[in-house]
Amino acid sequence: MKKLIYSLLLVAITFLFTRCYKVEPTQTVITAVNESKVPLENVKIIIRAQSKTTTPANINLADSGYTNGSGVIAFDFSDIYKDGQAGVAVLDIKGEIVIGGVEYEGFSYVQLEAGVNKSAKVIIRKKNT
């Protein structure tokens, strides 16, 4: 009987210490709008991020894409998060579009956090030349 109790206890302890927890997706949703807050379609969104850590293996990423009909684009950074990491990165955001031969741009930023959906808004204005 003692062997059975010890075996069950050992299984329970093993389960508790080997059980995996899942971190929620690390995502950012960016919305491009004009100065009147109207969403803009086909804005090229360029993101650049550098890790908040100082280790040699820190991340250095860049990506881009275009906003949809609602002025929105989403990026998923779940694969860059490492277990035990305090933070992920600060994301610099640039939006750019040419309308009728006129260049427009906007800038923003967002701090990524593991397992958190973040959002940012980029206000697109006429580019100063």
PECOR-V215357 format. One record per helix or strand of 2 or more residues. SS is the DSSP state (a for helix, b for strand). FROM is the first residue (numbers start at 1). TO is the last residue. If there is no record, write none. Layout:
((SS;FROM;TO) (SS;FROM;TO))
//
This chain:
((a;2;18) (b;27;33) (b;44;51) (b;60;66) (b;72;76) (a;78;80) (b;89;99) (b;102;112) (b;117;123) (b;125;126))
//
